[in-house]
Amino acid sequence: MNRVSLPHLTARWIFLLLLWPLLLQAAEPLPSWQDSPPRKAIIEFVEAVTAEGSKDFVAPAERIAVFDNDGTLWSEQPMYFQVLFALAEVERLAPQHPEWKTQQPFKAVLEGDQKTLAESGMEGLMKIIGATHTGVSTEAFTANVRAWLAKAKHPKSQKPYTEMVYQPMLELLDYLRANGFKTYIVSGGEVAFMRAWTDEVYGIPPEQVIGTTFTGQYQYNDGKPLIMRTPKLAHNDDGPGKPESIDAVIGRRPILAFGNSDGDQQMLQWTAAGSGKRFMGLVHHTDPLREWAYDRQSRIGKLDKALDEAKAKGWTVVDMAKDWRKVYPFDAEVAKQ
């Protein structure tokens, strides 16, 4: 019989003892979250709805989780990233549109006139979005988005925009999918803009991305079928538009919903109104050092009425400064609390 020497056994046990904390950490869900009430609430909810025989058990087909994108899965400051893309597209396309040199709001974009651009308001923004997001095929628009993402850098971090995603939320998406959930994006952002990159960055395929949409028009040109993007708005996926699109596209009421602003309030209300155990969460931007701090008075991602309702109804509010050990994948972790 082969014998293992005592020193060899001792060394092996010492190695395992040293390795054990690392193994536990690797198996621990949501490692970038502090062990605070929001993390505990998420884990308790997932364990309750996935435990067979539990009174709260939910069949896998009904485990639908919906997430806002801007400010919930990635940053939205100093401006929605889709808007920054649109402004960059105006500059790129300007040689093809000499009339823009004298037409507002394009003139303001080309001259860097922030005051005039701001004064153009939503009407001016929609002109810019229409000029840069429509009049091309879906394939061409997707290529334009990917080309911009490949070279554009965030003005504060100088990181690619696809790295300005929240590490704790990436972990949450993975944790939910590992427990039989189907994860959807339900965003006010334009759907084709998001579909260009969400599969690679979030693991959420195009068919599970819902957003604001322009009317598409089938064309058959030179033997090639195309879906052309027209300037006609088909659906505004913000506020009440979110539960409307969930009902139309998914056809099931979610059991978990996460947002960060008043634009997500109706989606969380719709989720909460279902029967059985539910989870409603808000990301509260409270970290001016690692990200930004804003809520009730913000022009972007305003969180006011939804925050009051969350507190009144016991929804989970994630305090970014207190509840996340790191914000972005490139951040250093802070110590566990």
URLIN-V541739 format. One record per run of one state. SS is the DSSP state (a for helix, b for strand, c for the rest). FROM is the first residue (numbers start at 1). TO is the last residue. If there is no record, write none. Layout:
# URLIN-V541739
ss->[SS & SS]
from->[FROM & FROM]
to->[TO & TO]
This chain:
# URLIN-V541739
ss->[c & a & c & b & c & a & c & a & c & b & c & b & c & b & c & a & c & a & c & a & c & a & c & a & c & b & a & c & a & c & b & a & c & b & a & c & a & c & a & b & c & b & c & a & c & b & c & a & c & b & c & b & c & b & c & a & c & b & a & b & c & b & c]
from->[1 & 6 & 28 & 33 & 34 & 37 & 51 & 60 & 63 & 64 & 68 & 70 & 71 & 74 & 75 & 81 & 97 & 98 & 102 & 106 & 112 & 114 & 120 & 121 & 134 & 137 & 138 & 152 & 161 & 164 & 165 & 167 & 179 & 182 & 191 & 196 & 198 & 203 & 206 & 209 & 222 & 224 & 236 & 240 & 251 & 256 & 260 & 262 & 273 & 279 & 285 & 286 & 287 & 293 & 294 & 305 & 314 & 316 & 320 & 324 & 325 & 328 & 329]
to->[5 & 27 & 32 & 33 & 36 & 50 & 59 & 62 & 63 & 67 & 69 & 70 & 73 & 74 & 80 & 96 & 97 & 101 & 105 & 111 & 113 & 119 & 120 & 133 & 136 & 137 & 151 & 160 & 163 & 164 & 166 & 178 & 181 & 190 & 195 & 197 & 202 & 205 & 208 & 221 & 223 & 235 & 239 & 250 & 255 & 259 & 261 & 272 & 278 & 284 & 285 & 286 & 292 & 293 & 304 & 313 & 315 & 319 & 323 & 324 & 327 & 328 & 337]
